[in-house]
């Protein structure tokens, strides 16, 4: 009986932990999918197609997508019109411009997606459903995006479960739950990792897996420890192929294992042979070189505006505070809760003699090095994103460090209820609520509300007024309480006059605007609201009914010219009837030299063009695209 009772308790404890893990996974998955839309970029297109392409077309080449619907009409996004995320490899095949680690890690999930598509096509006699397997056609794009969102949510929810188990190895159940909540919902793990198949999504999953394997190895017997070390090495080898800068975490892990495990570190090194998957891929497509072993096609993006390094002190002086405290990009602005990792760093340093703390100290140094390299990365602010996307990669380590603070506060809460403790807990609670709220705003507001309107300007990252959080919060409020209850009635009362258009900072209006081929020109328009309806500008936060000026180009024969969209000037403020307004925006000019006619029309987005009447007609200018020198 004495032997049965402990075994029964252990069994119940294990089943209870399984239930908690299942509950965490389901809760995270439900929350991540609740906004019912994907928040990602075209960076992920190759990773979301590689598995489908291999299973459907039985090839890893992406040649079937050459000239397809992903190709853009203007060559500014890639050589010969090739989208930037594809690249023509030297061996003559079309392939991904990004490393394939993301596709490798997510392959099991995409295999299940493919089986689902096959079964749905076989069980449904309606032949129209077979279009879901036409992965090279535009009809597949909605399915591709749906599966990308689901894959990102599943991987992130799984990483959250592993993070809970990781914290539970060292701290109490309460600390593990709170730390996991912070990691899952109070950081960009929600608004970035869970919303699409970003490289950050898989990087977080892999890094948490490494930490969990090594923490368990520190508590395991010899044989099981060796298996865990091989597994940790396997994930360690995959990490640079997911996101090359995260090689720093792999190096920190290898250095830690050599220092702590000595000869047994060979098992971890054996696991790192998984790095050859990415190396072989890159060598096959791009040839053998030290750079290609890790970077591969991504080197085509380095040296361009979408990804390069600028090693200057002036640039670092802007990027360093920008990554931390920029009103629209700073990590500490969007997730001030991470400040409470600082006490954790102190505790880790004090306990650096222990194996767990040695690992955390090594990974913390890697986080610091990763941050420093982003201080020289162009662009440090990331592309179209909500907050500081690049620093998403350090979240597993940073959030784990918060657990030390939580454990210390819970231990001292009953024994040391002094004023300092109460103030600390109030500050923690305030940061906790604010950090979670910023993620809610980002997840449920419309995407790209701030970055794309009115135009890109680095000075906007430092404006507290109309910051990204404020704009998205306004957008969310407008979605809850719609300002336009009857769109058609609102549209009928719209009217306005375009009084003039000129280049930004130009002193006067001009009859002809001269530009280079495919040049991005900032234009300003003077407007007047002559209708009864109030206009809603870009800074009000709304997209539905937002007042804009649409720009179109026409050849002499009257045929409209296709340019990179959207060609919009964005109205500022909320002018009432009789009030003047301005609109500004960046417009791509045609690629071919020649003379064009430009038209400017007032429009209420997602509702329709302003009604045409005597007071409001299309404004026209002439445009000339110069021949290249």
C-alpha positions in Angstrom: 0.0 0.0 0.0 2.9 2.3 0.8 4.3 1.8 -2.7 0.9 2.2 -4.5 0.0 5.6 -3.0 3.2 7.5 -4.2 2.8 6.0 -7.7 -0.9 7.0 -7.7 0.0 10.6 -6.7 2.7 10.7 -9.4 0.2 9.5 -12.0 -2.4 12.1 -11.0 0.3 14.8 -11.0 1.3 13.8 -14.5 -2.3 13.7 -15.8 -2.9 17.1 -14.2 0.1 18.5 -16.0 -1.1 17.1 -19.3 -4.5 18.7 -18.7 -2.9 22.1 -17.9 -0.7 21.8 -21.1 -3.8 20.9 -23.2 -5.7 23.9 -21.7 -2.8 26.3 -22.4 -2.6 25.1 -26.0 -6.3 25.3 -26.7 -6.6 28.7 -25.0 -3.7 30.2 -26.9 -4.9 28.7 -30.2 -8.5 30.1 -29.6 -7.2 33.6 -28.8 -4.7 33.7 -31.6 -7.3 32.8 -34.2 -10.0 35.0 -32.7 -9.3 38.0 -34.9 -10.0 35.8 -38.0 -7.3 37.3 -40.2 -3.6 36.8 -41.0 -1.0 39.5 -40.1 2.1 38.7 -42.1 4.0 39.7 -45.1 5.1 38.3 -48.4 8.4 37.2 -46.8 6.6 34.0 -45.8 5.3 33.1 -49.3 8.1 30.6 -50.2 8.0 28.9 -46.8 4.2 28.4 -47.1 4.5 27.0 -50.6 7.6 24.7 -50.4 5.8 21.8 -48.6 2.7 22.0 -50.9 5.0 22.1 -53.9 7.0 19.1 -52.9 3.9 17.0 -52.0 1.9 18.1 -55.0 4.5 18.5 -57.8 7.2 16.2 -56.3 9.9 18.8 -56.6 11.6 21.4 -54.4 12.1 23.7 -57.3 9.7 26.6 -57.5 9.8 26.8 -61.3 6.1 26.2 -61.5 5.5 29.6 -59.9 7.6 31.5 -62.4 5.5 34.3 -64.0 2.5 33.4 -61.8 0.2 35.6 -59.8 2.8 36.4 -57.2 4.8 38.3 -59.9 4.4 42.0 -59.7 3.7 44.4 -62.6 6.6 46.7 -61.8 10.3 45.6 -61.7 11.1 47.8 -58.7 10.3 45.0 -56.4 12.7 42.6 -58.1 14.8 42.0 -61.1 12.8 41.5 -64.2 9.6 41.7 -62.2 10.5 38.7 -60.0 9.0 39.2 -56.5 11.8 39.9 -53.9 11.0 36.6 -52.0 11.8 34.5 -55.1 15.2 34.4 -56.8 16.5 32.9 -60.0 19.4 30.7 -58.7 22.6 30.2 -60.7 21.6 26.6 -61.4 18.7 27.9 -63.5 15.9 27.2 -61.0 13.5 29.5 -59.2 13.8 29.2 -55.5 13.3 31.0 -52.2 15.3 34.1 -51.4 15.0 33.2 -47.7 16.5 30.3 -45.8 14.4 27.1 -45.7 14.5 26.4 -42.0 11.0 27.7 -41.5 9.7 25.3 -44.2 11.6 22.4 -42.6 10.2 22.9 -39.1 6.7 23.6 -40.2 6.7 20.7 -42.7 4.8 18.2 -40.4 2.0 20.7 -40.0 1.8 21.4 -43.8 1.8 17.7 -44.4 -1.4 17.5 -42.4 -2.8 20.4 -44.3 -2.1 18.7 -47.6 -3.8 15.5 -46.4 -6.8 17.6 -45.4 -7.0 19.1 -48.9 -6.7 15.8 -50.6 -9.4 14.3 -48.5 -11.7 17.3 -48.9 -11.2 17.1 -52.7 -11.9 13.3 -52.8 -14.9 13.3 -50.5 -16.6 16.3 -52.2 -17.9 15.4 -55.6 -18.1 19.1 -56.6 -15.2 19.4 -59.0 -14.8 23.1 -58.2 -13.3 22.2 -54.9 -10.4 20.6 -56.8 -9.1 24.1 -57.3 -7.7 24.1 -53.8 -4.9 21.8 -55.1 -4.0 24.2 -57.9 -1.2 25.8 -55.8 0.2 27.9 -58.7 -3.2 29.6 -59.3 -4.5 32.7 -57.7 -7.5 30.7 -56.5 -5.2 29.0 -54.0 -4.1 32.2 -52.3 -7.0 32.3 -49.8 -6.2 28.8 -48.7 -2.5 29.6 -48.5 -3.1 32.5 -46.2 -5.6 30.5 -44.0 -3.0 27.7 -43.6 -0.3 30.2 -42.9 -2.3 31.7 -40.1 -3.2 28.3 -38.6 0.4 27.1 -38.8 1.7 30.2 -37.0 -0.9 29.9 -34.3 -0.2 26.1 -33.8 3.6 26.6 -33.6 3.2 29.6 -31.2 0.7 27.8 -29.0 3.0 24.8 -28.9 6.0 27.0 -27.9 3.8 28.4 -25.1 3.2 24.9 -23.7 6.9 24.1 -23.8 7.7 27.5 -22.2 5.3 26.6 -19.3 7.0 23.2 -18.9 10.4 25.0 -19.0 9.4 27.4 -16.2 7.7 24.7 -14.2 11.0 22.8 -14.0 12.4 25.5 -11.7 9.5 27.5 -10.3 6.1 27.0 -8.8 2.9 26.4 -10.8 1.7 30.0 -10.1 5.0 31.5 -11.4 4.8 29.2 -14.5 1.3 30.3 -15.3 1.9 34.0 -15.0 5.2 33.8 -16.9 3.5 31.8 -19.7 0.7 34.4 -19.9 3.2 37.2 -20.2 5.1 35.3 -23.0 1.9 34.4 -24.8 -0.2 37.5 -24.5 1.9 40.5 -23.2 4.6 40.4 -25.9 4.9 40.3 -29.7 4.7 36.6 -29.4 1.0 37.3 -30.0 0.8 40.0 -32.6 3.8 38.7 -34.6 4.6 35.0 -34.0 1.1 33.7 -33.8 -0.4 35.6 -36.7 1.5 34.1 -39.6 4.5 31.9 -40.5 7.2 34.5 -39.8 10.7 33.3 -39.3 10.3 34.7 -35.8 7.5 32.2 -35.2 9.7 29.2 -35.9 12.7 30.8 -34.2 10.8 31.1 -30.9 9.6 27.5 -31.2 13.1 26.2 -31.8 14.8 28.3 -29.1 12.2 27.3 -26.5 12.8 23.6 -27.6 16.5 24.0 -27.1 16.1 25.5 -23.6 13.6 22.8 -22.6 15.9 20.0 -23.8 18.9 21.4 -22.0 17.0 22.1 -18.7 15.7 18.5 -18.7 19.2 17.2 -19.6 20.4 18.9 -16.4 18.0 16.8 -14.5 18.2 13.5 -16.4 20.1 10.3 -16.0 23.0 9.5 -18.3 21.2 7.7 -21.2 18.2 10.0 -21.3 20.6 13.0 -21.0 22.4 11.9 -24.1 19.2 11.7 -26.1 18.2 15.2 -24.9 21.5 16.6 -25.9 21.2 15.1 -29.4 17.7 16.6 -29.6 18.9 20.0 -28.4 21.7 19.9 -31.0 19.2 19.0 -33.7 17.2 22.2 -32.9 20.4 24.1 -32.5 21.5 23.2 -36.0 18.1 24.2 -37.5 18.1 27.7 -35.9 20.5 29.5 -38.3 18.6 28.1 -41.3 15.4 29.7 -39.8 16.9 33.1 -39.3 20.6 33.6 -39.9 21.2 36.3 -37.2 20.0 33.7 -34.6 23.2 31.8 -35.2 24.3 33.7 -32.1 21.9 31.5 -30.0 23.4 28.3 -31.6 27.0 29.5 -30.8 26.0 30.3 -27.2 24.4 26.9 -26.8 27.4 25.1 -28.2 29.8 27.1 -26.0 27.6 26.3 -23.0 27.5 22.6 -23.7 31.2 22.4 -24.1 31.8 24.1 -20.8 29.2 22.2 -18.8 29.0 18.8 -20.4 32.6 18.3 -21.4 32.9 15.1 -23.4 29.1 14.6 -23.5 28.9 17.8 -25.5 29.7 15.5 -28.5 26.1 14.3 -28.4 24.9 17.9 -28.9 27.4 18.4 -31.7 26.1 15.3 -33.3 22.6 16.8 -33.3 23.8 20.0 -35.0 24.4 18.0 -38.2 20.8 19.1 -38.9 22.4 22.3 -40.1 23.6 20.4 -43.2 19.9 20.5 -44.5 20.1 24.2 -45.0 23.8 24.1 -46.1 23.1 21.4 -48.8 20.1 23.4 -50.1 22.1 26.6 -50.3 25.1 24.9 -52.0 22.9 23.2 -54.5 21.1 26.4 -55.6 23.8 29.1 -55.1 27.1 27.3 -55.1 29.6 26.5 -52.4 30.9 29.4 -50.2 31.1 30.1 -46.5 28.4 32.8 -46.9 26.1 30.4 -48.8 26.3 27.7 -46.2 24.1 29.8 -43.9 22.7 32.7 -45.9 22.0 31.4 -49.4 19.5 33.4 -51.4 19.1 35.8 -48.6 22.4 37.4 -49.7 20.4 38.9 -52.7 18.5 41.0 -50.2 21.5 42.1 -48.3 22.9 45.3 -49.7 19.4 46.5 -50.6 17.0 48.7 -48.7 15.1 45.6 -47.5 18.1 44.2 -45.6 21.6 45.4 -45.1 24.0 46.8 -42.5 25.1 50.4 -42.0 28.1 50.4 -39.6 28.1 54.0 -38.5 27.9 55.5 -35.1 25.2 58.0 -36.2 22.9 55.2 -37.4 23.4 53.3 -34.2 22.6 56.4 -32.1 19.1 56.4 -33.7 18.6 52.6 -33.9 19.6 51.9 -30.3 17.0 54.0 -28.6 14.6 53.4 -31.5 14.5 49.6 -30.8 13.8 50.3 -27.2 11.8 53.5 -26.7 10.5 54.7 -30.1 6.8 55.6 -29.6 6.0 53.4 -32.7 8.7 50.7 -32.6 10.2 50.6 -29.1 10.1 47.2 -27.3 9.7 48.9 -23.9 6.8 51.0 -25.2 4.8 48.1 -26.5 5.8 45.6 -23.8 7.1 47.5 -20.7 6.7 44.2 -18.8 10.1 43.1 -20.1 11.7 45.6 -17.8 11.1 43.1 -15.0 13.6 40.8 -16.6 16.4 43.0 -15.2 16.1 41.6 -11.7 16.2 38.2 -13.3 19.5 38.9 -15.0 20.9 39.9 -11.6 19.7 36.6 -10.0 21.1 34.6 -12.9 24.5 36.2 -12.5 24.5 35.6 -8.8 23.7 31.9 -9.3 25.9 31.5 -12.4 27.6 28.4 -10.8 24.4 26.4 -11.4 23.9 24.7 -14.8 20.6 26.3 -15.6 21.9 29.8 -14.9 25.0 29.1 -17.0 22.7 28.5 -20.0 20.5 31.5 -19.3 23.6 33.7 -18.9 25.0 32.4 -22.2 21.7 33.0 -24.0 21.4 36.5 -22.4 24.8 37.4 -23.8 23.5 36.2 -27.2 20.4 38.4 -26.8 22.6 41.4 -26.2 24.7 40.6 -29.2 21.6 40.2 -31.4 20.3 43.5 -30.2 23.6 45.2 -31.0 23.7 43.8 -34.5 20.1 45.1 -35.1 21.4 48.6 -34.1 23.3 48.5 -37.4 20.7 46.7 -39.5 18.9 48.6 -42.2 16.1 49.0 -41.6 16.2 48.8 -37.8 12.5 49.6 -37.7 11.5 46.6 -39.8 9.1 46.6 -42.7 5.3 47.1 -42.3 4.8 45.8 -38.8 3.2 46.6 -35.5 5.9 47.5 -33.0 9.4 46.0 -32.7 9.3 42.8 -34.7 13.0 42.1 -34.8 13.3 41.8 -31.1 10.7 39.0 -31.0 13.5 36.5 -31.2 14.8 37.3 -27.7 11.4 36.9 -26.0 11.9 33.3 -24.7 15.0 34.3 -22.8 13.7 37.7 -21.6 10.3 36.3 -20.4 12.0 33.4 -18.6 14.1 35.9 -16.7 10.9 37.6 -15.5 10.1 34.3 -13.7 12.9 35.1 -11.2 11.3 38.4 -10.3 7.9 36.7 -9.9 9.2 34.0 -7.7 11.0 36.5 -5.5 7.9 38.6 -5.1 5.6 35.7 -4.3 8.0 34.4 -1.7 8.3 37.7 0.0 4.7 38.8 -0.4 3.6 37.3 2.9 6.7 38.0 4.9 7.7 41.5 3.7 4.6 43.6 2.9 6.5 46.9 3.0 5.8 50.0 0.9 8.5 49.1 -1.6 6.9 45.7 -2.3 3.5 47.2 -2.8 4.8 49.9 -5.2 6.8 47.2 -7.1 3.7 45.0 -7.5 1.6 48.0 -8.6 4.2 48.9 -11.2 4.3 45.3 -12.3 0.5 45.1 -12.6 0.4 48.3 -14.5 3.0 47.2 -17.0 1.3 43.8 -17.2 -2.1 45.3 -18.1 -0.6 47.9 -20.5 1.6 45.3 -22.3 -1.4 42.9 -22.8 -3.6 45.8 -23.9 -1.2 46.9 -26.7 -1.2 43.3 -28.0 -5.0 43.3 -28.0 -5.1 46.6 -29.9 -2.6 45.2 -32.5 -4.4 41.9 -32.9 -7.9 43.1 -33.3 -7.4 46.5 -35.1 -7.0 46.6 -38.9 -3.5 45.7 -40.1 -1.1 48.4 -41.4 -3.3 51.3 -40.3 -0.3 53.4 -39.3 2.7 52.4 -41.5 1.1 52.9 -44.9 -0.7 56.1 -44.2 0.2 58.8 -45.1 3.8 57.9 -46.1 7.0 56.5 -44.9 9.1 59.0 -42.9 11.6 58.0 -40.2 10.7 61.0 -38.2 7.3 59.5 -37.6 8.8 56.8 -35.4 9.6 59.5 -32.8 6.2 61.3 -32.8 4.2 60.7 -29.6 1.1 62.3 -31.2 -0.6 60.0 -33.5 1.7 57.1 -32.5 1.2 53.6 -33.8 -0.5 52.4 -30.6 -2.8 55.5 -30.5 -3.8 55.1 -34.2 -4.5 51.4 -33.9 -6.5 52.0 -30.6 -8.6 54.6 -32.5 -9.1 52.1 -35.3 -10.3 49.4 -32.8 -12.7 51.9 -31.2 -14.1 52.8 -34.6 -14.6 49.1 -35.3 -16.6 48.7 -32.1 -18.6 51.8 -32.5 -18.9 52.6 -36.2 -18.9 56.3 -37.0 -20.7 55.7 -40.3 -24.0 53.9 -39.6 -25.5 54.3 -43.0 -22.8 54.2 -45.7 -25.0 55.1 -48.6 -26.6 58.1 -46.9 -23.1 59.2 -45.8 -21.8 58.9 -49.4 -24.6 61.0 -50.9 -23.8 63.9 -48.6 -20.1 63.9 -49.5 -18.7 66.6 -51.7 -15.3 68.3 -52.0 -13.0 70.3 -54.2 -9.4 69.6 -55.1 -7.9 73.1 -55.3 -4.3 72.2 -56.2 -1.6 69.4 -56.3 2.2 69.8 -56.0 5.3 68.0 -54.9 5.9 68.0 -51.2 7.8 71.1 -50.1 7.3 72.7 -53.5 6.5 76.4 -53.3 3.8 76.5 -55.9 1.6 74.3 -58.0 2.9 73.2 -61.4 1.1 72.2 -64.6 3.6 69.4 -65.2 5.3 67.0 -62.7 8.6 65.5 -63.9 9.9 62.3 -62.5 12.3 59.4 -63.2 11.0 56.0 -64.2 9.4 54.2 -61.3 10.3 57.1 -59.0 8.4 57.4 -55.7 7.2 61.0 -55.5 5.5 62.6 -52.5 2.6 64.8 -53.5 0.4 67.2 -51.6 -3.1 68.2 -52.4 -5.2 71.2 -51.1 -8.8 70.3 -50.6 -12.0 71.7 -49.3 -15.0 69.9 -47.8 -18.1 71.3 -49.6 -20.5 68.6 -48.5 -22.6 67.9 -45.5 -20.8 64.8 -44.3 -17.6 65.1 -42.1 -14.5 63.5 -43.6 -12.5 61.0 -41.7 -8.7 61.4 -42.3 -5.9 58.9 -41.8 -5.1 60.1 -38.3 -8.7 59.3 -37.1 -7.8 55.6 -37.3 -10.7 54.5 -39.4 -10.2 52.7 -42.7 -13.9 52.2 -43.6 -15.0 55.5 -45.0 -11.5 57.1 -44.8 -11.2 60.1 -47.2 -8.5 59.7 -49.8 -7.5 61.1 -53.2 -6.9 58.4 -55.8 -4.3 59.0 -58.4 -4.4 57.5 -61.9 -2.1 57.7 -64.9 -3.3 57.6 -68.5 -1.5 57.5 -71.8 -2.3 59.8 -74.6 -4.7 57.3 -76.1 -6.7 57.3 -72.9 -5.6 53.8 -71.7 -4.9 53.6 -68.0 -1.4 52.8 -66.9 -0.8 50.1 -64.3 1.5 51.3 -61.5 2.3 49.9 -58.1 -0.7 50.3 -55.8 -2.1 51.9 -53.9 -1.8 55.3 -55.5 -3.4 57.4 -52.8 -3.1 60.7 -51.1 -4.3 60.6 -47.5 -6.5 63.3 -46.0 -5.4 64.6 -42.6 -7.9 65.4 -39.8 -11.6 65.4 -39.8 -12.7 68.5 -41.8 -16.3 69.6 -41.5 -18.4 71.3 -44.2 -16.6 74.4 -45.5 -13.2 73.6 -43.9 -10.0 73.2 -45.8 -7.8 70.2 -45.6 -4.6 68.7 -47.0 -3.8 65.3 -48.4 -0.4 63.7 -48.8 1.0 60.5 -50.1 3.8 58.7 -52.0 3.0 57.9 -55.6 4.9 55.5 -57.9 5.3 57.0 -61.3 5.1 54.8 -64.5 8.1 52.7 -65.5 8.2 53.7 -69.1 9.4 57.2 -70.2 6.9 59.5 -71.8 4.1 61.9 -71.3 1.0 61.0 -69.2 -2.2 62.5 -67.9 -2.7 62.3 -64.1 -6.2 62.4 -62.6 -7.1 63.0 -58.9 -10.5 61.9 -57.6 -11.9 62.1 -54.1 -13.0 58.8 -52.6 -14.4 57.4 -49.4 -12.5 54.1 -48.9 -14.6 50.9 -49.0 -17.7 53.0 -49.7 -17.2 54.7 -53.1 -16.2 57.7 -55.1 -17.5 61.1 -54.0 -20.7 61.9 -56.0 -20.0 63.9 -59.1 -21.6 67.3 -59.3 -20.9 70.8 -60.3 -18.7 71.5 -57.3 -16.5 68.4 -57.5 -14.8 67.2 -60.7 -11.6 65.3 -61.3 -8.5 67.4 -61.0 -5.9 66.8 -63.7 -2.2 67.4 -64.2 0.4 66.4 -66.8 3.2 64.1 -65.9 6.5 63.4 -67.7 8.7 60.5 -67.0 12.2 61.2 -68.1 14.4 58.8 -70.0 17.1 57.1 -68.0 20.5 58.9 -68.3 
